[in-house]
Every structure is written in structure tokens, then in C-alpha cells.
Amino acid sequence: MSGGKRQRAGRKAIKIDLEQVEKLCNLQCTDAELASFFGVSTRTIERRKSQPAFAECMARGKSRGLLTLRRNLWSLAGKGNPAANIFLAKNLLGYRDYVSNELSGPDGGPIAIAPAPELGALSDDEIKQLALLVGKAERPRNG
């Protein structure tokens, strides 16, 4: 990378060990974590990704990390770990947790909603009887 018009102008190139990059990418480190480890900016890591050798090391490390994770997950599932088996069933077999919250009326039809009763036409005695019936139907509240 040339620095400028003068020979040897600009910053000196920072050495980043590709073997270390691959090991860190194996652990699924982010660009920010790589930058922090090597003492550079995330922009430097982003620029280095355009270099084929650097990008290849990152890709190889991330792939190996994912394979290790997958191997461990299958091992746990093979040993009967319920969480691992559920995870694999949901992700590979399409299983899912499903709770139906749908409400419906008779035979799956719509719920019939009737208008509120007209209480204005009731006499005082009928209202007292209705209040008595409602009082008997209500459950006592705790608390």
C-alpha cells in the first residue's frame, strides 16, 4: 500500500498474524473484537477483509468454528440432551411451538354478538330481582 507522493510516506503497515486471525474467527469473534485484540480500528479490519489471504483466513476460521459447534450440538443430542434435541427438531425438522389463541363460535363459525339488553323497559321490581340473581351468580372475591 503506497502512503503518498513521497516515498515511504504515511503510516507503517500494521502486522496482523493471519494464524491468530483464523484462531479468533474460529471462536466467532466480531470485527470489533478482532480490532481490539490487534490494537487497530474496526476500519482497519474491514479494509483488510478486501485482501484475499486475510478474507480466506477469516472465512476458514469461522467455518471451522461453526463445524465445531455443530459437532458439539449433535453430540449433546446423541446423548439425549432434551434442549439440543428440541433445538435440532425445530431448526432441521420444522417443528414449532404453537398455541392457538383463536376463538370461534359453534362449529368453528363466528362468535355471535347480541346487542345489550334494553334494561330501561324493566320495572323497579324486575330490576331488584335481576340484581338479586346477579348477586347470587357472582363468585365471592378473595382479598
C-alpha positions in Angstrom: 0.0 0.0 0.0 1.6 3.3 -1.0 1.4 6.1 1.5 1.5 9.2 -0.6 3.5 11.2 -3.1 6.8 10.9 -1.2 8.4 7.6 -0.9 7.8 5.8 2.5 5.1 8.5 3.4 2.2 7.6 5.6 1.8 5.2 8.5 3.7 2.0 8.7 1.6 -1.1 7.9 0.4 -2.9 11.0 1.4 -6.6 11.1 -1.6 -8.8 11.8 -0.8 -12.5 12.2 -3.2 -14.5 9.9 -2.8 -17.6 12.1 -4.2 -15.6 15.0 -7.0 -14.2 12.9 -8.0 -17.7 12.0 -8.0 -18.9 15.6 -10.0 -15.9 16.7 -12.5 -16.3 13.9 -12.8 -20.0 14.9 -14.3 -18.5 18.2 -16.7 -16.4 16.1 -15.1 -13.1 17.1 -16.6 -9.9 15.7 -14.7 -7.3 13.7 -14.7 -5.1 16.8 -13.2 -7.9 18.9 -10.5 -8.6 16.3 -9.7 -4.9 16.2 -9.4 -4.7 20.0 -7.1 -7.8 20.1 -4.7 -6.5 17.5 -4.9 -2.9 18.7 -6.3 -1.5 15.5 -9.5 0.2 14.4 -12.5 -1.8 13.1 -12.0 0.1 9.8 -8.6 -1.5 9.5 -10.1 -4.9 9.9 -12.8 -4.0 7.3 -10.1 -2.9 4.8 -8.0 -6.0 5.4 -11.1 -8.1 4.5 -10.6 -6.9 0.9 -7.2 -8.7 0.9 -7.8 -12.3 -0.3 -5.4 -14.0 2.2 -7.0 -12.2 5.1 -10.6 -12.8 4.0 -9.7 -16.5 3.4 -8.3 -16.9 6.9 -11.4 -15.3 8.4 -13.8 -17.5 6.4 -11.8 -20.7 7.2 -11.8 -19.8 10.9 -15.5 -19.0 11.0 -16.3 -22.2 9.1 -14.3 -24.4 11.4 -15.9 -22.8 14.5 -19.4 -23.5 13.1 -18.4 -27.1 12.4 -17.1 -27.5 15.9 -20.3 -26.0 17.3 -22.4 -28.3 15.1 -20.4 -31.3 16.1 -20.9 -30.5 19.8 -24.6 -29.9 19.4 -25.1 -33.3 17.6 -23.0 -34.9 20.4 -25.3 -33.4 23.0 -28.4 -34.5 21.1 -27.0 -38.0 20.7 -26.5 -38.2 24.5 -30.2 -37.4 25.0 -30.0 -33.7 25.9 -33.6 -32.5 25.6 -32.7 -28.9 24.8 -30.4 -30.0 22.0 -32.9 -32.3 20.6 -35.7 -29.7 20.7 -33.4 -27.1 19.0 -32.5 -29.5 16.2 -36.1 -30.6 15.8 -37.2 -27.0 15.4 -34.4 -26.0 13.1 -34.0 -29.1 11.0 -37.4 -30.7 11.0 -39.6 -27.6 11.1 -41.2 -28.4 14.4 -42.5 -25.4 16.3 -44.3 -24.4 19.4 -47.8 -23.5 18.5 -50.6 -22.3 20.8 -53.8 -21.5 19.1 -55.5 -18.4 20.6 -58.2 -18.4 18.1 -61.7 -18.2 19.5 -64.7 -19.3 17.5 -68.4 -20.0 17.8 -70.3 -23.2 17.3 -68.9 -25.5 14.6 -66.0 -23.1 14.0 -68.2 -20.3 12.9 -68.1 -16.7 14.1 -68.9 -15.8 17.7 -72.4 -14.3 17.8 -72.6 -11.0 19.5 -76.0 -9.9 20.5 -76.9 -6.3 21.4 -77.0 -5.4 25.0 -80.4 -6.0 26.6 -82.6 -2.9 27.0 -83.0 -2.5 30.7 -84.9 0.7 30.6 -88.2 -1.2 29.9 -87.9 -3.1 33.2 -89.9 -2.1 36.3 -88.2 -1.4 39.6 -89.3 -4.8 41.0 -87.8 -6.6 37.9 -84.5 -4.7 38.3 -84.3 -5.7 42.0 -84.9 -9.4 41.0 -82.3 -9.1 38.3 -79.8 -7.6 40.8 -80.6 -10.4 43.3 -79.9 -13.1 40.6 -76.7 -11.4 39.5 -75.6 -11.2 43.2 -76.2 -15.0 43.6 -74.3 -15.8 40.3 -71.2 -13.8 41.2 -68.4 -15.6 43.0 -67.0 -14.1 46.2 -63.7 -12.4 45.6 -60.7 -13.2 47.7 -58.7 -10.4 49.1 
